[in-house]
Amino acid sequence: MPEQDVAEQGCTAQRFVERLEQHRSAEELAKIQRYFRSGEGEYGAGDVFLGVRMGQVFALSAEFVDMPLAEIETLLESPVHEARAGAVKIMAKQASARTATEERRRELYELYLRRIDRIDNWDLVDLGAWDVVGRHLADKPRHVLDELARSTDVWERRTAILSTLFFVRRGELDDTFRVAAALCGDDHDLVHKAVGGVLREAGKKDRARLLAFLDEHAAAIPPTALRYATAHFDADERAHYRGLRRTGRA
């Protein structure tokens, strides 16, 4: 169905937000506000929340999965966090659909990178990076990931490493280890967590290669990234790599 017809039938950003409003909850809002005052959530300072459970946001995203690209961008422009989460979830659903065309995946990829200023929290990056960015790059040169890893924008750097999860799940690990090495000296904990988490997943595919990476880079890896990367190791192995980091020997 043409995008104009879809929009005319109510698959619009405005209608999505109206539906969100119907599911807002004071109790949920209180939970979100407590969460976004500490821990990972502190990076949501200044965000507007309605108080809608993410499960409900995702359910609405499934209903609005045919939303036209222009309407998705309008939804991204919303000050409401749940609306932007819905926009990225819709993008991920469209990109991962079996019926998605190469053109559509390219359009979604370009929208993600062009409006990454609105994909401005760790959870929003996590909703779309591998399905929108990684999936599009699956059969293409991936130098854009190196450019993103060098960015001054934390969300671009987090996108760089998390996009490689799409490749990891196919057993392709080169990009993960290359980008992780480039981000070893990063100064942001939300990048550290992403690097460590993706390294851990890569290690499940090739443990020997993860160990070799840690042997070379443990001294430079931030403590949080190292903790995440070695979470599935036994106590002695974790202590070994913590020791390498403390002594600077790797």
KEVEXVEX-860654 format. One record per residue (C-alpha): residue in one letter; residue number from 0; x negated, y negated, z. Coordinates in nm, 3 decimals. Layout:
<atom><residu>A</residu><num>NUM</num><c1>X</c1><c2>Y</c2><c3>Z</c3></atom>
...
//
This chain:
<atom><residu>M</residu><num>0</num><c1>0.000</c1><c2>0.000</c2><c3>0.000</c3></atom>
<atom><residu>P</residu><num>1</num><c1>-0.142</c1><c2>-0.345</c2><c3>-0.088</c3></atom>
<atom><residu>E</residu><num>2</num><c1>-0.275</c1><c2>-0.538</c2><c3>0.212</c3></atom>
<atom><residu>Q</residu><num>3</num><c1>-0.029</c1><c2>-0.823</c2><c3>0.153</c3></atom>
<atom><residu>D</residu><num>4</num><c1>0.261</c1><c2>-0.578</c2><c3>0.180</c3></atom>
<atom><residu>V</residu><num>5</num><c1>0.118</c1><c2>-0.428</c2><c3>0.499</c3></atom>
<atom><residu>A</residu><num>6</num><c1>0.088</c1><c2>-0.773</c2><c3>0.655</c3></atom>
<atom><residu>E</residu><num>7</num><c1>0.440</c1><c2>-0.863</c2><c3>0.553</c3></atom>
<atom><residu>Q</residu><num>8</num><c1>0.566</c1><c2>-0.554</c2><c3>0.732</c3></atom>
<atom><residu>G</residu><num>9</num><c1>0.424</c1><c2>-0.677</c2><c3>1.062</c3></atom>
<atom><residu>C</residu><num>10</num><c1>0.071</c1><c2>-0.532</c2><c3>1.072</c3></atom>
<atom><residu>T</residu><num>11</num><c1>-0.068</c1><c2>-0.869</c2><c3>1.173</c3></atom>
<atom><residu>A</residu><num>12</num><c1>-0.297</c1><c2>-1.008</c2><c3>1.441</c3></atom>
<atom><residu>Q</residu><num>13</num><c1>-0.009</c1><c2>-1.209</c2><c3>1.588</c3></atom>
<atom><residu>R</residu><num>14</num><c1>0.211</c1><c2>-0.901</c2><c3>1.617</c3></atom>
<atom><residu>F</residu><num>15</num><c1>-0.073</c1><c2>-0.702</c2><c3>1.774</c3></atom>
<atom><residu>V</residu><num>16</num><c1>-0.119</c1><c2>-0.965</c2><c3>2.044</c3></atom>
<atom><residu>E</residu><num>17</num><c1>0.256</c1><c2>-0.979</c2><c3>2.103</c3></atom>
<atom><residu>R</residu><num>18</num><c1>0.255</c1><c2>-0.603</c2><c3>2.157</c3></atom>
<atom><residu>L</residu><num>19</num><c1>-0.041</c1><c2>-0.635</c2><c3>2.392</c3></atom>
<atom><residu>E</residu><num>20</num><c1>0.155</c1><c2>-0.887</c2><c3>2.598</c3></atom>
<atom><residu>Q</residu><num>21</num><c1>0.426</c1><c2>-0.625</c2><c3>2.653</c3></atom>
<atom><residu>H</residu><num>22</num><c1>0.176</c1><c2>-0.396</c2><c3>2.826</c3></atom>
<atom><residu>R</residu><num>23</num><c1>0.002</c1><c2>-0.642</c2><c3>3.054</c3></atom>
<atom><residu>S</residu><num>24</num><c1>-0.017</c1><c2>-0.549</c2><c3>3.419</c3></atom>
<atom><residu>A</residu><num>25</num><c1>-0.111</c1><c2>-0.758</c2><c3>3.719</c3></atom>
<atom><residu>E</residu><num>26</num><c1>-0.258</c1><c2>-0.448</c2><c3>3.882</c3></atom>
<atom><residu>E</residu><num>27</num><c1>-0.472</c1><c2>-0.371</c2><c3>3.577</c3></atom>
<atom><residu>L</residu><num>28</num><c1>-0.579</c1><c2>-0.735</c2><c3>3.550</c3></atom>
<atom><residu>A</residu><num>29</num><c1>-0.699</c1><c2>-0.727</c2><c3>3.911</c3></atom>
<atom><residu>K</residu><num>30</num><c1>-0.905</c1><c2>-0.414</c2><c3>3.838</c3></atom>
<atom><residu>I</residu><num>31</num><c1>-1.060</c1><c2>-0.572</c2><c3>3.528</c3></atom>
<atom><residu>Q</residu><num>32</num><c1>-1.141</c1><c2>-0.895</c2><c3>3.707</c3></atom>
<atom><residu>R</residu><num>33</num><c1>-1.313</c1><c2>-0.706</c2><c3>3.988</c3></atom>
<atom><residu>Y</residu><num>34</num><c1>-1.509</c1><c2>-0.503</c2><c3>3.739</c3></atom>
<atom><residu>F</residu><num>35</num><c1>-1.615</c1><c2>-0.797</c2><c3>3.527</c3></atom>
<atom><residu>R</residu><num>36</num><c1>-1.760</c1><c2>-0.977</c2><c3>3.826</c3></atom>
<atom><residu>S</residu><num>37</num><c1>-2.032</c1><c2>-0.719</c2><c3>3.886</c3></atom>
<atom><residu>G</residu><num>38</num><c1>-2.248</c1><c2>-0.457</c2><c3>3.720</c3></atom>
<atom><residu>E</residu><num>39</num><c1>-2.223</c1><c2>-0.424</c2><c3>3.344</c3></atom>
<atom><residu>G</residu><num>40</num><c1>-1.905</c1><c2>-0.628</c2><c3>3.354</c3></atom>
<atom><residu>E</residu><num>41</num><c1>-2.083</c1><c2>-0.947</c2><c3>3.457</c3></atom>
<atom><residu>Y</residu><num>42</num><c1>-2.145</c1><c2>-1.011</c2><c3>3.089</c3></atom>
<atom><residu>G</residu><num>43</num><c1>-1.774</c1><c2>-1.065</c2><c3>3.043</c3></atom>
<atom><residu>A</residu><num>44</num><c1>-1.786</c1><c2>-1.388</c2><c3>3.241</c3></atom>
<atom><residu>G</residu><num>45</num><c1>-1.556</c1><c2>-1.640</c2><c3>3.075</c3></atom>
<atom><residu>D</residu><num>46</num><c1>-1.359</c1><c2>-1.378</c2><c3>2.882</c3></atom>
<atom><residu>V</residu><num>47</num><c1>-0.980</c1><c2>-1.397</c2><c3>2.888</c3></atom>
<atom><residu>F</residu><num>48</num><c1>-0.805</c1><c2>-1.077</c2><c3>2.992</c3></atom>
<atom><residu>L</residu><num>49</num><c1>-0.438</c1><c2>-0.986</c2><c3>2.980</c3></atom>
<atom><residu>G</residu><num>50</num><c1>-0.469</c1><c2>-0.682</c2><c3>3.202</c3></atom>
<atom><residu>V</residu><num>51</num><c1>-0.399</c1><c2>-0.405</c2><c3>2.948</c3></atom>
<atom><residu>R</residu><num>52</num><c1>-0.548</c1><c2>-0.059</c2><c3>2.990</c3></atom>
<atom><residu>M</residu><num>53</num><c1>-0.796</c1><c2>0.037</c2><c3>2.719</c3></atom>
<atom><residu>G</residu><num>54</num><c1>-0.597</c1><c2>0.352</c2><c3>2.655</c3></atom>
<atom><residu>Q</residu><num>55</num><c1>-0.301</c1><c2>0.137</c2><c3>2.559</c3></atom>
<atom><residu>V</residu><num>56</num><c1>-0.522</c1><c2>-0.089</c2><c3>2.345</c3></atom>
<atom><residu>F</residu><num>57</num><c1>-0.644</c1><c2>0.218</c2><c3>2.158</c3></atom>
<atom><residu>A</residu><num>58</num><c1>-0.289</c1><c2>0.348</c2><c3>2.115</c3></atom>
<atom><residu>L</residu><num>59</num><c1>-0.185</c1><c2>0.016</c2><c3>1.962</c3></atom>
<atom><residu>S</residu><num>60</num><c1>-0.493</c1><c2>0.022</c2><c3>1.739</c3></atom>
<atom><residu>A</residu><num>61</num><c1>-0.372</c1><c2>0.354</c2><c3>1.600</c3></atom>
<atom><residu>E</residu><num>62</num><c1>-0.032</c1><c2>0.199</c2><c3>1.524</c3></atom>
<atom><residu>F</residu><num>63</num><c1>-0.197</c1><c2>-0.099</c2><c3>1.352</c3></atom>
<atom><residu>V</residu><num>64</num><c1>-0.466</c1><c2>0.102</c2><c3>1.173</c3></atom>
<atom><residu>D</residu><num>65</num><c1>-0.357</c1><c2>-0.034</c2><c3>0.833</c3></atom>
<atom><residu>M</residu><num>66</num><c1>-0.417</c1><c2>-0.395</c2><c3>0.937</c3></atom>
<atom><residu>P</residu><num>67</num><c1>-0.559</c1><c2>-0.600</c2><c3>0.646</c3></atom>
<atom><residu>L</residu><num>68</num><c1>-0.914</c1><c2>-0.726</c2><c3>0.671</c3></atom>
<atom><residu>A</residu><num>69</num><c1>-0.813</c1><c2>-1.091</c2><c3>0.702</c3></atom>
<atom><residu>E</residu><num>70</num><c1>-0.583</c1><c2>-1.007</c2><c3>0.992</c3></atom>
<atom><residu>I</residu><num>71</num><c1>-0.857</c1><c2>-0.809</c2><c3>1.164</c3></atom>
<atom><residu>E</residu><num>72</num><c1>-1.080</c1><c2>-1.115</c2><c3>1.143</c3></atom>
<atom><residu>T</residu><num>73</num><c1>-0.801</c1><c2>-1.327</c2><c3>1.289</c3></atom>
<atom><residu>L</residu><num>74</num><c1>-0.773</c1><c2>-1.077</c2><c3>1.574</c3></atom>
<atom><residu>L</residu><num>75</num><c1>-1.148</c1><c2>-1.100</c2><c3>1.631</c3></atom>
<atom><residu>E</residu><num>76</num><c1>-1.111</c1><c2>-1.474</c2><c3>1.672</c3></atom>
<atom><residu>S</residu><num>77</num><c1>-0.875</c1><c2>-1.429</c2><c3>1.966</c3></atom>
<atom><residu>P</residu><num>78</num><c1>-1.003</c1><c2>-1.543</c2><c3>2.307</c3></atom>
<atom><residu>V</residu><num>79</num><c1>-0.838</c1><c2>-1.233</c2><c3>2.457</c3></atom>
<atom><residu>H</residu><num>80</num><c1>-1.082</c1><c2>-0.951</c2><c3>2.522</c3></atom>
<atom><residu>E</residu><num>81</num><c1>-0.828</c1><c2>-0.675</c2><c3>2.466</c3></atom>
<atom><residu>A</residu><num>82</num><c1>-0.737</c1><c2>-0.827</c2><c3>2.129</c3></atom>
<atom><residu>R</residu><num>83</num><c1>-1.098</c1><c2>-0.824</c2><c3>2.014</c3></atom>
<atom><residu>A</residu><num>84</num><c1>-1.136</c1><c2>-0.469</c2><c3>2.145</c3></atom>
<atom><residu>G</residu><num>85</num><c1>-0.833</c1><c2>-0.374</c2><c3>1.937</c3></atom>
<atom><residu>A</residu><num>86</num><c1>-0.984</c1><c2>-0.538</c2><c3>1.630</c3></atom>
<atom><residu>V</residu><num>87</num><c1>-1.309</c1><c2>-0.344</c2><c3>1.659</c3></atom>
<atom><residu>K</residu><num>88</num><c1>-1.124</c1><c2>-0.021</c2><c3>1.731</c3></atom>
<atom><residu>I</residu><num>89</num><c1>-0.915</c1><c2>-0.071</c2><c3>1.417</c3></atom>
<atom><residu>M</residu><num>90</num><c1>-1.235</c1><c2>-0.132</c2><c3>1.219</c3></atom>
<atom><residu>A</residu><num>91</num><c1>-1.385</c1><c2>0.190</c2><c3>1.353</c3></atom>
<atom><residu>K</residu><num>92</num><c1>-1.070</c1><c2>0.387</c2><c3>1.272</c3></atom>
<atom><residu>Q</residu><num>93</num><c1>-1.058</c1><c2>0.252</c2><c3>0.918</c3></atom>
<atom><residu>A</residu><num>94</num><c1>-1.428</c1><c2>0.320</c2><c3>0.860</c3></atom>
<atom><residu>S</residu><num>95</num><c1>-1.409</c1><c2>0.677</c2><c3>0.990</c3></atom>
<atom><residu>A</residu><num>96</num><c1>-1.091</c1><c2>0.771</c2><c3>0.803</c3></atom>
<atom><residu>R</residu><num>97</num><c1>-1.136</c1><c2>1.049</c2><c3>0.549</c3></atom>
<atom><residu>T</residu><num>98</num><c1>-0.953</c1><c2>0.839</c2><c3>0.296</c3></atom>
<atom><residu>A</residu><num>99</num><c1>-1.175</c1><c2>0.533</c2><c3>0.344</c3></atom>
<atom><residu>T</residu><num>100</num><c1>-1.334</c1><c2>0.411</c2><c3>0.023</c3></atom>
<atom><residu>E</residu><num>101</num><c1>-1.695</c1><c2>0.305</c2><c3>-0.006</c3></atom>
<atom><residu>E</residu><num>102</num><c1>-1.574</c1><c2>-0.048</c2><c3>-0.079</c3></atom>
<atom><residu>R</residu><num>103</num><c1>-1.365</c1><c2>-0.059</c2><c3>0.237</c3></atom>
<atom><residu>R</residu><num>104</num><c1>-1.650</c1><c2>0.065</c2><c3>0.454</c3></atom>
<atom><residu>R</residu><num>105</num><c1>-1.874</c1><c2>-0.200</c2><c3>0.302</c3></atom>
<atom><residu>E</residu><num>106</num><c1>-1.616</c1><c2>-0.470</c2><c3>0.376</c3></atom>
<atom><residu>L</residu><num>107</num><c1>-1.584</c1><c2>-0.356</c2><c3>0.737</c3></atom>
<atom><residu>Y</residu><num>108</num><c1>-1.963</c1><c2>-0.344</c2><c3>0.776</c3></atom>
<atom><residu>E</residu><num>109</num><c1>-1.997</c1><c2>-0.694</c2><c3>0.636</c3></atom>
<atom><residu>L</residu><num>110</num><c1>-1.718</c1><c2>-0.823</c2><c3>0.862</c3></atom>
<atom><residu>Y</residu><num>111</num><c1>-1.882</c1><c2>-0.668</c2><c3>1.168</c3></atom>
<atom><residu>L</residu><num>112</num><c1>-2.217</c1><c2>-0.835</c2><c3>1.100</c3></atom>
<atom><residu>R</residu><num>113</num><c1>-2.067</c1><c2>-1.164</c2><c3>0.984</c3></atom>
<atom><residu>R</residu><num>114</num><c1>-1.849</c1><c2>-1.195</c2><c3>1.297</c3></atom>
<atom><residu>I</residu><num>115</num><c1>-2.076</c1><c2>-1.034</c2><c3>1.551</c3></atom>
<atom><residu>D</residu><num>116</num><c1>-2.039</c1><c2>-1.361</c2><c3>1.741</c3></atom>
<atom><residu>R</residu><num>117</num><c1>-1.692</c1><c2>-1.228</c2><c3>1.834</c3></atom>
<atom><residu>I</residu><num>118</num><c1>-1.818</c1><c2>-0.876</c2><c3>1.912</c3></atom>
<atom><residu>D</residu><num>119</num><c1>-1.969</c1><c2>-1.031</c2><c3>2.218</c3></atom>
<atom><residu>N</residu><num>120</num><c1>-1.970</c1><c2>-0.777</c2><c3>2.496</c3></atom>
<atom><residu>W</residu><num>121</num><c1>-2.125</c1><c2>-0.436</c2><c3>2.551</c3></atom>
<atom><residu>D</residu><num>122</num><c1>-1.796</c1><c2>-0.248</c2><c3>2.525</c3></atom>
<atom><residu>L</residu><num>123</num><c1>-1.703</c1><c2>-0.414</c2><c3>2.195</c3></atom>
<atom><residu>V</residu><num>124</num><c1>-2.038</c1><c2>-0.320</c2><c3>2.041</c3></atom>
<atom><residu>D</residu><num>125</num><c1>-1.991</c1><c2>0.035</c2><c3>2.165</c3></atom>
<atom><residu>L</residu><num>126</num><c1>-1.651</c1><c2>0.061</c2><c3>1.998</c3></atom>
<atom><residu>G</residu><num>127</num><c1>-1.779</c1><c2>-0.013</c2><c3>1.650</c3></atom>
<atom><residu>A</residu><num>128</num><c1>-2.154</c1><c2>0.008</c2><c3>1.601</c3></atom>
<atom><residu>W</residu><num>129</num><c1>-2.196</c1><c2>0.368</c2><c3>1.491</c3></atom>
<atom><residu>D</residu><num>130</num><c1>-1.869</c1><c2>0.408</c2><c3>1.303</c3></atom>
<atom><residu>V</residu><num>131</num><c1>-1.879</c1><c2>0.074</c2><c3>1.121</c3></atom>
<atom><residu>V</residu><num>132</num><c1>-2.249</c1><c2>-0.009</c2><c3>1.086</c3></atom>
<atom><residu>G</residu><num>133</num><c1>-2.410</c1><c2>0.334</c2><c3>1.113</c3></atom>
<atom><residu>R</residu><num>134</num><c1>-2.157</c1><c2>0.511</c2><c3>0.894</c3></atom>
<atom><residu>H</residu><num>135</num><c1>-2.194</c1><c2>0.252</c2><c3>0.616</c3></atom>
<atom><residu>L</residu><num>136</num><c1>-2.573</c1><c2>0.291</c2><c3>0.621</c3></atom>
<atom><residu>A</residu><num>137</num><c1>-2.565</c1><c2>0.671</c2><c3>0.615</c3></atom>
<atom><residu>D</residu><num>138</num><c1>-2.668</c1><c2>0.693</c2><c3>0.248</c3></atom>
<atom><residu>K</residu><num>139</num><c1>-2.841</c1><c2>0.354</c2><c3>0.220</c3></atom>
<atom><residu>P</residu><num>140</num><c1>-3.169</c1><c2>0.190</c2><c3>0.318</c3></atom>
<atom><residu>R</residu><num>141</num><c1>-3.161</c1><c2>0.106</c2><c3>0.689</c3></atom>
<atom><residu>H</residu><num>142</num><c1>-3.404</c1><c2>-0.184</c2><c3>0.714</c3></atom>
<atom><residu>V</residu><num>143</num><c1>-3.119</c1><c2>-0.401</c2><c3>0.840</c3></atom>
<atom><residu>L</residu><num>144</num><c1>-3.148</c1><c2>-0.214</c2><c3>1.170</c3></atom>
<atom><residu>D</residu><num>145</num><c1>-3.504</c1><c2>-0.338</c2><c3>1.210</c3></atom>
<atom><residu>E</residu><num>146</num><c1>-3.386</c1><c2>-0.692</c2><c3>1.141</c3></atom>
<atom><residu>L</residu><num>147</num><c1>-3.113</c1><c2>-0.656</c2><c3>1.403</c3></atom>
<atom><residu>A</residu><num>148</num><c1>-3.364</c1><c2>-0.516</c2><c3>1.653</c3></atom>
<atom><residu>R</residu><num>149</num><c1>-3.575</c1><c2>-0.832</c2><c3>1.610</c3></atom>
<atom><residu>S</residu><num>150</num><c1>-3.276</c1><c2>-1.064</c2><c3>1.662</c3></atom>
<atom><residu>T</residu><num>151</num><c1>-3.258</c1><c2>-1.314</c2><c3>1.947</c3></atom>
<atom><residu>D</residu><num>152</num><c1>-2.894</c1><c2>-1.209</c2><c3>1.992</c3></atom>
<atom><residu>V</residu><num>153</num><c1>-2.847</c1><c2>-0.931</c2><c3>2.246</c3></atom>
<atom><residu>W</residu><num>154</num><c1>-2.540</c1><c2>-0.792</c2><c3>2.068</c3></atom>
<atom><residu>E</residu><num>155</num><c1>-2.730</c1><c2>-0.757</c2><c3>1.743</c3></atom>
<atom><residu>R</residu><num>156</num><c1>-3.010</c1><c2>-0.572</c2><c3>1.924</c3></atom>
<atom><residu>R</residu><num>157</num><c1>-2.761</c1><c2>-0.344</c2><c3>2.101</c3></atom>
<atom><residu>T</residu><num>158</num><c1>-2.592</c1><c2>-0.284</c2><c3>1.766</c3></atom>
<atom><residu>A</residu><num>159</num><c1>-2.927</c1><c2>-0.187</c2><c3>1.612</c3></atom>
<atom><residu>I</residu><num>160</num><c1>-2.987</c1><c2>0.105</c2><c3>1.848</c3></atom>
<atom><residu>L</residu><num>161</num><c1>-2.627</c1><c2>0.218</c2><c3>1.891</c3></atom>
<atom><residu>S</residu><num>162</num><c1>-2.570</c1><c2>0.229</c2><c3>1.515</c3></atom>
<atom><residu>T</residu><num>163</num><c1>-2.828</c1><c2>0.508</c2><c3>1.499</c3></atom>
<atom><residu>L</residu><num>164</num><c1>-2.597</c1><c2>0.734</c2><c3>1.700</c3></atom>
<atom><residu>F</residu><num>165</num><c1>-2.418</c1><c2>0.810</c2><c3>1.375</c3></atom>
<atom><residu>F</residu><num>166</num><c1>-2.744</c1><c2>0.948</c2><c3>1.235</c3></atom>
<atom><residu>V</residu><num>167</num><c1>-2.832</c1><c2>1.132</c2><c3>1.557</c3></atom>
<atom><residu>R</residu><num>168</num><c1>-2.506</c1><c2>1.324</c2><c3>1.540</c3></atom>
<atom><residu>R</residu><num>169</num><c1>-2.614</c1><c2>1.445</c2><c3>1.195</c3></atom>
<atom><residu>G</residu><num>170</num><c1>-2.956</c1><c2>1.545</c2><c3>1.325</c3></atom>
<atom><residu>E</residu><num>171</num><c1>-3.136</c1><c2>1.246</c2><c3>1.171</c3></atom>
<atom><residu>L</residu><num>172</num><c1>-3.364</c1><c2>1.098</c2><c3>1.437</c3></atom>
<atom><residu>D</residu><num>173</num><c1>-3.623</c1><c2>0.882</c2><c3>1.260</c3></atom>
<atom><residu>D</residu><num>174</num><c1>-3.426</c1><c2>0.560</c2><c3>1.288</c3></atom>
<atom><residu>T</residu><num>175</num><c1>-3.348</c1><c2>0.610</c2><c3>1.657</c3></atom>
<atom><residu>F</residu><num>176</num><c1>-3.711</c1><c2>0.657</c2><c3>1.755</c3></atom>
<atom><residu>R</residu><num>177</num><c1>-3.829</c1><c2>0.371</c2><c3>1.533</c3></atom>
<atom><residu>V</residu><num>178</num><c1>-3.572</c1><c2>0.123</c2><c3>1.666</c3></atom>
<atom><residu>A</residu><num>179</num><c1>-3.620</c1><c2>0.242</c2><c3>2.024</c3></atom>
<atom><residu>A</residu><num>180</num><c1>-3.994</c1><c2>0.178</c2><c3>1.994</c3></atom>
<atom><residu>A</residu><num>181</num><c1>-3.925</c1><c2>-0.173</c2><c3>1.866</c3></atom>
<atom><residu>L</residu><num>182</num><c1>-3.697</c1><c2>-0.240</c2><c3>2.164</c3></atom>
<atom><residu>C</residu><num>183</num><c1>-3.926</c1><c2>-0.104</c2><c3>2.435</c3></atom>
<atom><residu>G</residu><num>184</num><c1>-4.023</c1><c2>-0.455</c2><c3>2.539</c3></atom>
<atom><residu>D</residu><num>185</num><c1>-3.670</c1><c2>-0.595</c2><c3>2.537</c3></atom>
<atom><residu>D</residu><num>186</num><c1>-3.577</c1><c2>-0.812</c2><c3>2.834</c3></atom>
<atom><residu>H</residu><num>187</num><c1>-3.202</c1><c2>-0.737</c2><c3>2.854</c3></atom>
<atom><residu>D</residu><num>188</num><c1>-3.061</c1><c2>-0.456</c2><c3>3.065</c3></atom>
<atom><residu>L</residu><num>189</num><c1>-2.773</c1><c2>-0.392</c2><c3>2.823</c3></atom>
<atom><residu>V</residu><num>190</num><c1>-3.030</c1><c2>-0.313</c2><c3>2.557</c3></atom>
<atom><residu>H</residu><num>191</num><c1>-3.227</c1><c2>-0.098</c2><c3>2.803</c3></atom>
<atom><residu>K</residu><num>192</num><c1>-2.917</c1><c2>0.110</c2><c3>2.878</c3></atom>
<atom><residu>A</residu><num>193</num><c1>-2.835</c1><c2>0.152</c2><c3>2.511</c3></atom>
<atom><residu>V</residu><num>194</num><c1>-3.190</c1><c2>0.253</c2><c3>2.421</c3></atom>
<atom><residu>G</residu><num>195</num><c1>-3.207</c1><c2>0.506</c2><c3>2.702</c3></atom>
<atom><residu>G</residu><num>196</num><c1>-2.865</c1><c2>0.649</c2><c3>2.624</c3></atom>
<atom><residu>V</residu><num>197</num><c1>-2.938</c1><c2>0.699</c2><c3>2.255</c3></atom>
<atom><residu>L</residu><num>198</num><c1>-3.280</c1><c2>0.848</c2><c3>2.329</c3></atom>
<atom><residu>R</residu><num>199</num><c1>-3.109</c1><c2>1.097</c2><c3>2.559</c3></atom>
<atom><residu>E</residu><num>200</num><c1>-2.873</c1><c2>1.200</c2><c3>2.277</c3></atom>
<atom><residu>A</residu><num>201</num><c1>-3.166</c1><c2>1.230</c2><c3>2.035</c3></atom>
<atom><residu>G</residu><num>202</num><c1>-3.340</c1><c2>1.452</c2><c3>2.288</c3></atom>
<atom><residu>K</residu><num>203</num><c1>-3.046</c1><c2>1.690</c2><c3>2.285</c3></atom>
<atom><residu>K</residu><num>204</num><c1>-3.115</c1><c2>1.741</c2><c3>1.914</c3></atom>
<atom><residu>D</residu><num>205</num><c1>-3.495</c1><c2>1.762</c2><c3>1.942</c3></atom>
<atom><residu>R</residu><num>206</num><c1>-3.633</c1><c2>1.778</c2><c3>2.294</c3></atom>
<atom><residu>A</residu><num>207</num><c1>-3.994</c1><c2>1.810</c2><c3>2.181</c3></atom>
<atom><residu>R</residu><num>208</num><c1>-3.969</c1><c2>1.489</c2><c3>1.982</c3></atom>
<atom><residu>L</residu><num>209</num><c1>-3.822</c1><c2>1.299</c2><c3>2.277</c3></atom>
<atom><residu>L</residu><num>210</num><c1>-4.102</c1><c2>1.424</c2><c3>2.500</c3></atom>
<atom><residu>A</residu><num>211</num><c1>-4.359</c1><c2>1.311</c2><c3>2.245</c3></atom>
<atom><residu>F</residu><num>212</num><c1>-4.193</c1><c2>0.969</c2><c3>2.229</c3></atom>
<atom><residu>L</residu><num>213</num><c1>-4.198</c1><c2>0.936</c2><c3>2.607</c3></atom>
<atom><residu>D</residu><num>214</num><c1>-4.558</c1><c2>1.053</c2><c3>2.626</c3></atom>
<atom><residu>E</residu><num>215</num><c1>-4.650</c1><c2>0.765</c2><c3>2.394</c3></atom>
<atom><residu>H</residu><num>216</num><c1>-4.419</c1><c2>0.494</c2><c3>2.521</c3></atom>
<atom><residu>A</residu><num>217</num><c1>-4.334</c1><c2>0.568</c2><c3>2.885</c3></atom>
<atom><residu>A</residu><num>218</num><c1>-4.564</c1><c2>0.296</c2><c3>3.015</c3></atom>
<atom><residu>A</residu><num>219</num><c1>-4.376</c1><c2>0.031</c2><c3>2.816</c3></atom>
<atom><residu>I</residu><num>220</num><c1>-4.017</c1><c2>0.153</c2><c3>2.852</c3></atom>
<atom><residu>P</residu><num>221</num><c1>-3.809</c1><c2>-0.051</c2><c3>3.101</c3></atom>
<atom><residu>P</residu><num>222</num><c1>-3.713</c1><c2>0.151</c2><c3>3.412</c3></atom>
<atom><residu>T</residu><num>223</num><c1>-3.342</c1><c2>0.156</c2><c3>3.324</c3></atom>
<atom><residu>A</residu><num>224</num><c1>-3.406</c1><c2>0.286</c2><c3>2.974</c3></atom>
<atom><residu>L</residu><num>225</num><c1>-3.639</c1><c2>0.552</c2><c3>3.111</c3></atom>
<atom><residu>R</residu><num>226</num><c1>-3.382</c1><c2>0.658</c2><c3>3.370</c3></atom>
<atom><residu>Y</residu><num>227</num><c1>-3.110</c1><c2>0.695</c2><c3>3.107</c3></atom>
<atom><residu>A</residu><num>228</num><c1>-3.339</c1><c2>0.875</c2><c3>2.862</c3></atom>
<atom><residu>T</residu><num>229</num><c1>-3.448</c1><c2>1.132</c2><c3>3.122</c3></atom>
<atom><residu>A</residu><num>230</num><c1>-3.113</c1><c2>1.178</c2><c3>3.297</c3></atom>
<atom><residu>H</residu><num>231</num><c1>-3.091</c1><c2>1.540</c2><c3>3.177</c3></atom>
<atom><residu>F</residu><num>232</num><c1>-3.449</c1><c2>1.625</c2><c3>3.282</c3></atom>
<atom><residu>D</residu><num>233</num><c1>-3.527</c1><c2>1.814</c2><c3>3.601</c3></atom>
<atom><residu>A</residu><num>234</num><c1>-3.661</c1><c2>1.623</c2><c3>3.900</c3></atom>
<atom><residu>D</residu><num>235</num><c1>-4.026</c1><c2>1.701</c2><c3>3.832</c3></atom>
<atom><residu>E</residu><num>236</num><c1>-4.005</c1><c2>1.584</c2><c3>3.471</c3></atom>
<atom><residu>R</residu><num>237</num><c1>-3.834</c1><c2>1.260</c2><c3>3.571</c3></atom>
<atom><residu>A</residu><num>238</num><c1>-4.099</c1><c2>1.198</c2><c3>3.836</c3></atom>
<atom><residu>H</residu><num>239</num><c1>-4.375</c1><c2>1.265</c2><c3>3.582</c3></atom>
<atom><residu>Y</residu><num>240</num><c1>-4.250</c1><c2>0.996</c2><c3>3.342</c3></atom>
<atom><residu>R</residu><num>241</num><c1>-4.181</c1><c2>0.749</c2><c3>3.622</c3></atom>
<atom><residu>G</residu><num>242</num><c1>-4.540</c1><c2>0.803</c2><c3>3.725</c3></atom>
<atom><residu>L</residu><num>243</num><c1>-4.666</c1><c2>0.732</c2><c3>3.376</c3></atom>
<atom><residu>R</residu><num>244</num><c1>-4.473</c1><c2>0.410</c2><c3>3.375</c3></atom>
<atom><residu>R</residu><num>245</num><c1>-4.603</c1><c2>0.297</c2><c3>3.715</c3></atom>
<atom><residu>T</residu><num>246</num><c1>-4.966</c1><c2>0.370</c2><c3>3.633</c3></atom>
<atom><residu>G</residu><num>247</num><c1>-4.940</c1><c2>0.234</c2><c3>3.280</c3></atom>
<atom><residu>R</residu><num>248</num><c1>-5.077</c1><c2>0.556</c2><c3>3.135</c3></atom>
<atom><residu>A</residu><num>249</num><c1>-4.895</c1><c2>0.691</c2><c3>2.833</c3></atom>
//
